Amino acid sequence: MKKFLLIFFAALMMASCDQKENKKQEQPAEKEVYIPQGVPVAPKQQIQIQEKGGMDPTVMGDPNGPVLKLEEGKPLDFSQLQGGGVSVGNQVASQIDSIRYKAEHGDAKFQYAYGVCYEKGWGVEEDAKEAMAWYQKAAAQGNGPAYNSIGNFYRMGTGVKTDPKQAFEWYKKGAQAKESQAMLNLGNCYFYGMGVEKDEKTAVKWWNDAAEAGNRFAISQMGDCYYYGIGVEKDLGKAAEHYTTAADANVPSAQYALGVLYYNGQGVKQDRAYAKLLMRKASNGGMKEAQDFLKKNFGE
């Protein structure tokens, strides 16, 4: 059993990129170019596959690919499961007995992981009520991601009756536990008045905290704030900086928004070849707006 589970979490790698801040406060130059409207609702916490060269040498040769690892004091994450063309779900399912064992023996991080397995149907029958039960066990031990997941369930009515106030309270607990996705979702609650009185200033404060904690969706969100002047002074240069960081971390909406800036030369030096590359990345990431942009402006 010693090597049955390696323990790990690694923060998402975000490459920062220098930006030339030309034409900082310009208005959109071409009306025909699609500009996204409003601040998007933050996505539900997702299990992402992190792009990383090579694999951990300690698990090379394992037919199931990398295994869950965990650093002491850090939350469990599935972000680096990859390799061999095997889906994250199948890799996690291959370790379900180990996850169950750790969860049943009181490890909060694996209780959270076991909840994810029930939510996604990875290695067990999909069951929202079981997922919630394991999330609650993890939350009882102060697990930040579990607070956020419970908030998601109340926000979307997954296995429970939709309750914005309960969602807000759980996101608040997660944010206080320094869980960046909960910070982002708490900001959304304040911005849209979901379960709490609408407060734009507080919303931006939580989005910014999530961005500073490295949450790539929050970084993109702050790019929107600087682009539109929501809760901060409008600054296309700063918008470009935030979009660049999020785009480098493979956030399609940020790749799209940054492409618009490069196409028009807003906050950055105009570079339509690079704008085209960004639009292709966003399109490959599922952004229909990027597909439409390529068709309209580049004939693709």
KEBA-168044 format. One record per residue: x, y, z of N, C-alpha, C in turn. Coordinates in steps of 0.05 Angstrom, whole numbers, padded with zeros to 5 digits, always signed. Layout:
XYZXYZXYZ/...
//
This chain:
+00016-00024+00000+00000+00000+00000+00017+00025+00000/+00044+00023+00006+00060+00047+00009+00060+00064-00016/+00061+00050-00039+00063+00065-00064+00036+00066-00078/+00015+00058-00064-00011+00056-00077-00020+00084-00086/-00015+00104-00070-00022+00132-00077+00002+00150-00072/+00011+00163-00092+00030+00185-00088+00013+00210-00083/+00025+00228-00067+00009+00251-00060+00017+00277-00075/-00005+00292-00091+00005+00317-00103-00016+00338-00112/-00004+00361-00111-00019+00383-00122+00001+00403-00134/-00005+00414-00156+00013+00434-00167-00004+00457-00177/+00005+00482-00172-00009+00505-00181-00009+00507-00211/-00030+00518-00223-00030+00521-00252-00007+00539-00261/+00008+00530-00282+00031+00546-00290+00021+00567-00310/+00028+00591-00302+00020+00613-00319+00044+00629-00328/+00049+00630-00354+00071+00645-00364+00063+00674-00366/+00079+00692-00354+00072+00720-00357+00087+00732-00381/+00074+00750-00393+00085+00760-00418+00086+00790-00417/+00108+00803-00426+00110+00832-00426+00092+00843-00447/+00078+00865-00440+00060+00878-00459+00069+00907-00463/+00068+00916-00487+00072+00944-00493+00046+00958-00490/+00045+00979-00474+00020+00991-00468+00015+01016-00485/+00012+01012-00510+00006+01034-00529-00024+01038-00531/-00032+01062-00535-00060+01069-00539-00077+01060-00516/-00069+01066-00492-00081+01055-00468-00111+01060-00465/-00120+01084-00472-00148+01090-00467-00164+01093-00492/-00157+01080-00514-00172+01083-00538-00199+01070-00536/-00218+01080-00551-00244+01068-00554-00242+01047-00576/-00260+01027-00577-00259+01008-00599-00258+01021-00626/-00239+01013-00643-00234+01026-00668-00253+01018-00691/-00262+00993-00690-00279+00984-00713-00304+00972-00702/-00327+00984-00709-00352+00976-00698-00360+00948-00707/-00350+00939-00730-00358+00913-00740-00345+00890-00725/-00324+00896-00709-00311+00875-00694-00328+00869-00669/-00333+00843-00665-00349+00835-00642-00334+00840-00616/-00346+00853-00598-00335+00858-00571-00353+00845-00551/-00343+00827-00533-00360+00814-00514-00373+00834-00495/-00398+00829-00489-00413+00847-00472-00415+00836-00443/-00410+00853-00424-00414+00847-00396-00393+00828-00385/-00395+00823-00359-00377+00805-00346-00389+00778-00345/-00376+00758-00355-00389+00731-00356-00391+00718-00328/-00410+00701-00325-00413+00686-00301-00389+00667-00299/-00376+00665-00276-00353+00648-00273-00362+00619-00277/-00346+00603-00291-00354+00575-00295-00353+00560-00269/-00368+00538-00268-00366+00520-00246-00338+00509-00244/-00329+00504-00220-00302+00494-00217-00298+00470-00235/-00277+00469-00251-00273+00448-00270-00248+00432-00264/-00248+00407-00273-00225+00391-00271-00210+00394-00297/-00186+00405-00296-00171+00412-00320-00147+00394-00323/-00139+00389-00348-00114+00375-00353-00093+00396-00358/-00072+00397-00342-00051+00417-00345-00031+00407-00366/-00024+00425-00384-00004+00418-00403+00024+00421-00390/+00039+00400-00391+00065+00400-00378+00083+00380-00393/+00108+00389-00398+00127+00371-00412+00135+00348-00394/+00132+00324-00405+00140+00300-00391+00122+00293-00368/+00129+00272-00353+00113+00262-00331+00131+00258-00307/+00119+00256-00284+00134+00251-00260+00150+00224-00263/+00177+00225-00260+00192+00200-00265+00185+00178-00246/+00173+00184-00223+00167+00163-00204+00143+00147-00212/+00128+00156-00232+00105+00141-00241+00108+00132-00270/+00131+00137-00283+00135+00127-00310+00132+00097-00311/+00119+00087-00331+00115+00058-00334+00090+00048-00321/+00076+00065-00305+00051+00057-00294+00030+00057-00316/+00017+00034-00321-00002+00033-00343-00025+00052-00341/-00031+00061-00316-00052+00080-00312-00043+00109-00314/-00018+00114-00320-00008+00141-00322-00003+00152-00294/+00000+00179-00292+00005+00192-00266-00017+00185-00246/-00009+00185-00221-00029+00180-00200-00033+00206-00183/-00054+00206-00168-00059+00229-00151-00036+00232-00131/-00026+00257-00130-00005+00263-00110-00016+00287-00094/-00004+00291-00072-00013+00312-00054+00010+00323-00038/+00012+00349-00037+00032+00361-00021+00020+00369+00006/+00034+00363+00027+00023+00369+00054+00015+00398+00056/-00009+00403+00066-00019+00430+00070-00032+00442+00045/-00032+00427+00023-00044+00438-00001-00069+00421-00009/-00089+00434-00022-00113+00419-00029-00108+00399-00052/-00124+00378-00052-00122+00358-00073-00132+00369-00100/-00119+00362-00121-00127+00373-00147-00121+00351-00168/-00137+00351-00189-00133+00331-00210-00119+00343-00235/-00108+00367-00232-00099+00383-00255-00075+00371-00270/-00060+00353-00258-00037+00342-00273-00040+00313-00281/-00064+00303-00279-00068+00276-00289-00069+00277-00320/-00051+00263-00332-00049+00264-00361-00034+00240-00371/-00032+00238-00397-00014+00217-00409-00029+00193-00419/-00017+00181-00440-00027+00156-00450-00053+00157-00464/-00063+00181-00470-00089+00183-00483-00112+00174-00465/-00108+00171-00439-00128+00162-00421-00141+00187-00408/-00168+00188-00408-00182+00211-00397-00177+00213-00367/-00180+00238-00357-00177+00242-00328-00196+00225-00313/-00221+00223-00323-00241+00206-00309-00233+00177-00306/-00222+00166-00328-00213+00138-00328-00189+00134-00309/-00171+00154-00309-00148+00152-00291-00156+00153-00262/-00175+00171-00256-00185+00172-00228-00200+00147-00221/-00216+00137-00240-00232+00112-00235-00213+00089-00229/-00190+00088-00242-00171+00066-00238-00160+00066-00209/-00163+00089-00195-00153+00091-00168-00175+00093-00147/-00200+00086-00156-00223+00091-00139-00221+00077-00112/-00209+00052-00111-00207+00038-00086-00189+00052-00066/-00167+00064-00077-00149+00079-00059-00162+00105-00049/-00176+00118-00067-00190+00143-00060-00211+00137-00038/-00226+00115-00043-00247+00108-00023-00234+00102+00004/-00212+00086+00004-00199+00079+00029-00190+00103+00044/-00177+00122+00031-00168+00147+00044-00191+00163+00054/-00212+00165+00038-00236+00180+00046-00249+00168+00070/-00253+00142+00070-00267+00129+00092-00250+00129+00118/-00224+00134+00115-00207+00136+00138-00201+00165+00147/-00219+00183+00137-00219+00210+00148-00202+00231+00135/-00189+00225+00112-00173+00245+00099-00191+00264+00083/-00192+00289+00093-00210+00309+00081-00206+00313+00051/-00181+00313+00043-00175+00318+00015-00186+00296-00003/-00184+00272+00007-00195+00249-00008-00225+00246-00005/-00236+00257+00017-00265+00258+00019-00276+00277-00003/-00262+00299-00006-00269+00317-00028-00267+00303-00055/-00244+00289-00059-00240+00275-00085-00261+00254-00090/-00269+00240-00068-00290+00219-00071-00316+00232-00078/-00321+00256-00067-00345+00271-00075-00345+00278-00105/-00322+00286-00115-00319+00292-00143-00325+00267-00160/-00315+00244-00151-00320+00219-00165-00350+00213-00167/-00365+00218-00145-00394+00214-00146-00408+00235-00164/-00398+00259-00163-00410+00280-00179-00406+00275-00209/-00382+00265-00216-00375+00260-00244-00382+00232-00254/-00386+00213-00235-00390+00186-00243-00364+00173-00251/-00342+00179-00237-00316+00168-00242-00310+00145-00223/-00312+00121-00234-00307+00097-00218-00330+00088-00200/-00350+00105-00198-00374+00098-00182-00399+00108-00198/-00422+00098-00190-00447+00108-00203-00451+00137-00196/-00457+00154-00216-00461+00182-00211-00484+00186-00191/-00479+00201-00171-00499+00204-00149-00494+00231-00135/-00511+00251-00141-00508+00277-00130-00510+00278-00099/-00528+00261-00088-00532+00261-00059-00507+00249-00045/-00495+00228-00057-00471+00217-00046-00448+00237-00048/-00447+00251-00071-00427+00272-00075-00429+00293-00053/-00453+00302-00048-00458+00322-00028-00450+00312+00000/-00456+00287+00006-00449+00276+00032-00419+00276+00037/-00404+00269+00016-00375+00269+00019-00363+00297+00020/-00375+00315+00004-00366+00343+00005-00371+00354+00033/-00394+00347+00045-00400+00357+00072-00380+00346+00093/-00372+00321+00089-00352+00309+00108-00326+00324+00105/-00318+00330+00081-00293+00345+00076-00295+00373+00087/-00318+00386+00082-00323+00413+00091-00322+00415+00122/-00331+00394+00135-00331+00394+00165-00303+00395+00176/-00283+00388+00158-00255+00389+00167-00242+00414+00155/-00258+00432+00144-00247+00457+00134-00235+00456+00106/-00243+00437+00089-00233+00435+00062-00245+00456+00044/-00228+00474+00034-00238+00497+00017-00252+00488-00008/-00241+00470-00025-00255+00462-00049-00282+00450-00043/-00285+00436-00021-00311+00424-00014-00331+00446-00008/-00323+00467+00006-00342+00490+00010-00352+00500-00017/-00333+00503-00036-00341+00514-00062-00360+00495-00077/-00354+00469-00076-00371+00450-00089-00399+00449-00078/-00401+00452-00051-00428+00453-00039-00442+00478-00048/-00428+00500-00050-00439+00525-00060-00450+00521-00088/-00434+00507-00105-00443+00502-00132-00469+00486-00133/-00471+00466-00115-00495+00449-00115-00520+00466-00108/-00517+00484-00088-00539+00501-00080-00545+00522-00102/-00525+00531-00115-00529+00551-00137-00544+00538-00160/-00537+00514-00167-00549+00501-00191-00572+00482-00185/-00577+00477-00159-00598+00458-00152-00590+00430-00158/-00565+00422-00154-00556+00395-00159-00560+00378-00134/-00579+00360-00135-00584+00342-00112-00597+00356-00088/-00601+00382-00090-00614+00398-00069-00632+00419-00083/-00649+00432-00067-00665+00453-00078-00647+00478-00082/-00650+00491-00105-00635+00515-00110-00639+00535-00088/-00617+00545-00077-00618+00564-00055-00595+00584-00057/-00599+00607-00069-00578+00627-00073-00565+00636-00047/-00581+00638-00025-00570+00647+00000-00551+00626+00012/-00558+00600+00009-00541+00579+00018-00516+00578+00001/-00519+00582-00025-00496+00582-00043-00476+00604-00034/-00487+00628-00029-00471+00650-00020-00456+00643+00006/-00469+00632+00025-00457+00626+00051-00434+00605+00047/-00438+00585+00030-00417+00566+00026-00393+00577+00010/-00399+00594-00009-00377+00608-00024-00361+00625-00004/-00376+00638+00014-00363+00656+00033-00344+00640+00051/-00353+00616+00060-00335+00599+00076-00311+00591+00060/-00315+00584+00035-00293+00576+00018-00273+00599+00013/-00284+00623+00009-00267+00646+00005-00250+00652+00030/-00263+00649+00053-00249+00654+00078-00227+00633+00083/-00231+00609+00070-00211+00588+00072-00190+00591+00050/-00191+00614+00035-00171+00620+00014-00173+00602-00011/-00197+00591-00016-00202+00575-00040-00208+00595-00063/-00191+00596-00083-00194+00617-00103-00219+00615-00120/-00229+00591-00125-00253+00589-00141-00277+00598-00125/-00277+00594-00099-00298+00604-00082-00297+00635-00081/-00273+00646-00081-00270+00675-00082-00283+00686-00107/-00277+00673-00129-00288+00682-00155-00319+00680-00155/-00329+00657-00145-00358+00654-00144-00372+00673-00124/-00358+00679-00102-00369+00698-00083-00370+00726-00096/-00350+00733-00112-00351+00758-00126-00375+00759-00145/-00381+00737-00158-00405+00736-00176-00431+00740-00160/-00432+00728-00136-00455+00732-00119-00460+00762-00114/-00439+00776-00107-00441+00804-00101-00448+00820-00127/-00436+00812-00149-00440+00828-00173-00469+00825-00184/-00480+00801-00182-00507+00796-00192-00528+00797-00171/-00520+00802-00146-00540+00803-00124-00552+00776-00120/-00536+00755-00120-00546+00728-00117-00542+00718-00089/-00564+00719-00073-00562+00710-00045-00552+00732-00027/-00546+00755-00038-00536+00777-00022-00542+00803-00037/-00542+00825-00023-00547+00851-00036-00526+00857-00056/-00533+00866-00080-00514+00872-00101-00494+00893-00092/-00469+00888-00097-00447+00906-00088-00424+00903-00108/-00422+00920-00127-00402+00918-00148-00374+00920-00137/-00370+00939-00119-00343+00943-00107-00333+00918-00093/-00350+00906-00077-00342+00881-00063-00338+00858-00083/-00354+00857-00104-00350+00837-00124-00322+00838-00136/-00314+00862-00144-00288+00865-00157-00266+00859-00137/-00270+00866-00111-00250+00860-00091-00245+00829-00090/-00267+00813-00090-00263+00784-00089-00252+00773-00115/-00260+00784-00137-00249+00775-00163-00218+00780-00163/-00211+00804-00153-00183+00811-00153-00167+00792-00134/-00179+00786-00110-00166+00768-00092-00162+00741-00105/-00182+00731-00119-00180+00705-00133-00158+00706-00154/-00157+00729-00169-00137+00732-00189-00109+00731-00177/-00105+00745-00155-00079+00746-00141-00072+00719-00130/-00092+00702-00125-00087+00675-00115-00080+00656-00138/-00081+00667-00163-00073+00651-00186-00096+00638-00202/-00121+00644-00195-00143+00632-00210-00145+00644-00238/-00141+00628-00258-00139+00638-00285-00166+00650-00295/-00189+00639-00286-00214+00651-00294-00218+00678-00281/-00209+00681-00257-00211+00707-00243-00192+00728-00257/-00169+00719-00266-00151+00737-00280-00164+00747-00305/-00177+00729-00319-00192+00737-00343-00215+00757-00336/-00228+00750-00314-00250+00767-00304-00240+00796-00298/-00216+00798-00286-00205+00824-00281-00198+00839-00307/-00191+00823-00327-00186+00835-00353-00212+00848-00363/-00234+00835-00360-00260+00846-00367-00266+00872-00352/-00259+00871-00326-00264+00895-00309-00248+00919-00320/-00223+00915-00327-00206+00937-00337-00215+00945-00365/-00225+00926-00381-00234+00932-00408-00259+00950-00407/-00278+00943-00389-00303+00958-00388-00304+00980-00367/-00284+00981-00349-00284+01000-00328-00304+00993-00306/-00305+00967-00300-00324+00957-00279-00310+00956-00252/-00316+00974-00234-00304+00974-00208-00276+00984-00207/-00264+00989-00230-00237+01000-00232-00237+01020-00255/-00216+01036-00256-00214+01055-00278-00208+01040-00304/-00222+01047-00325-00218+01034-00351-00189+01037-00360/-00177+01015-00367-00148+01015-00375-00143+00991-00393/-00142+00997-00419-00139+00975-00438-00112+00962-00436/-00091+00976-00427-00065+00964-00424-00066+00943-00402/-00079+00949-00379-00082+00930-00357-00100+00907-00366/-00121+00913-00381-00138+00892-00391-00122+00872-00407/-00104+00882-00425-00088+00865-00442-00069+00848-00425/-00058+00860-00403-00040+00845-00386-00054+00821-00373/-00078+00826-00363-00094+00805-00350-00102+00784-00371/-00112+00793-00394-00120+00774-00414-00096+00757-00423/-00073+00769-00425-00049+00754-00434-00042+00731-00414/-00043+00737-00388-00037+00717-00368-00057+00694-00370/-00083+00702-00372-00104+00681-00373-00103+00666-00400/-00097+00680-00421-00095+00667-00448-00072+00647-00447/-00050+00654-00435-00027+00635-00433-00034+00610-00416/-00054+00613-00399-00064+00591-00383-00088+00577-00396/-00091+00582-00422-00112+00569-00438-00140+00574-00430/-00147+00599-00424-00175+00607-00420-00185+00618-00447/-00202+00603-00460-00211+00611-00487-00223+00640-00489/-00239+00647-00469-00251+00674-00470-00230+00696-00469/-00208+00691-00454-00186+00710-00452-00170+00711-00478/-00167+00688-00491-00153+00687-00517-00169+00703-00537/-00195+00700-00536-00213+00715-00554-00211+00745-00549/-00214+00753-00524-00214+00781-00517-00187+00794-00525/-00165+00780-00519-00139+00790-00526-00136+00792-00556/-00147+00773-00571-00146+00774-00600-00160+00799-00610/-00182+00807-00598-00196+00831-00606-00178+00856-00602/-00164+00856-00579-00146+00879-00573-00123+00881-00594/-00112+00858-00600-00090+00858-00620-00100+00865-00648/-00124+00856-00654-00135+00862-00680-00139+00892-00684/-00148+00906-00662-00153+00934-00664-00130+00952-00655/-00110+00940-00642-00088+00956-00631-00097+00972-00607/-00112+00959-00589-00123+00972-00565-00107+00962-00541/-00092+00980-00529-00076+00973-00505-00051+00958-00512/-00048+00950-00537-00024+00936-00546-00018+00946-00575/+00005+00940-00585+00012+00947-00612-00004+00928-00631/-00017+00940-00651-00033+00924-00669-00017+00902-00682/-00028+00878-00682-00015+00855-00694-00036+00835-00702/-00046+00838-00726-00068+00821-00735-00060+00792-00740/-00035+00787-00745-00026+00759-00748-00028+00745-00721/-00020+00759-00700-00022+00747-00673-00051+00745-00665/-00067+00765-00672-00096+00764-00666-00109+00739-00679/-00100+00733-00703-00111+00709-00717-00103+00684-00702/-00078+00682-00692-00069+00659-00677-00085+00656-00652/-00090+00678-00638-00105+00677-00613-00134+00668-00618/-00146+00678-00640-00173+00671-00647-00175+00641-00653/-00155+00630-00666-00155+00602-00672-00153+00585-00647/-00137+00594-00627-00135+00580-00602-00162+00581-00587/-00174+00605-00587-00200+00608-00574-00222+00591-00588/-00221+00590-00614-00239+00574-00630-00236+00544-00623/-00211+00535-00622-00205+00507-00615-00214+00501-00586/-00216+00522-00570-00225+00518-00542-00255+00519-00540/-00269+00522-00562-00298+00522-00562-00312+00548-00563/-00297+00570-00567-00310+00597-00568-00323+00602-00595/-00349+00601-00596-00363+00606-00621-00358+00634-00631/-00356+00653-00613-00350+00681-00621-00324+00683-00636/-00304+00667-00628-00278+00667-00642-00281+00655-00670/-00298+00634-00672-00303+00622-00699-00316+00643-00717/-00335+00658-00706-00349+00678-00722-00329+00701-00729/-00312+00708-00711-00292+00729-00715-00274+00721-00738/-00264+00697-00738-00246+00687-00758-00259+00687-00786/-00284+00679-00786-00299+00679-00811-00303+00707-00822/-00311+00725-00804-00318+00752-00813-00293+00769-00820/-00271+00766-00804-00248+00784-00808-00225+00771-00823/-00224+00744-00824-00202+00731-00837-00211+00712-00859/-00237+00709-00863-00248+00692-00884-00244+00663-00879/-00241+00655-00853-00237+00626-00847-00263+00613-00839/
//
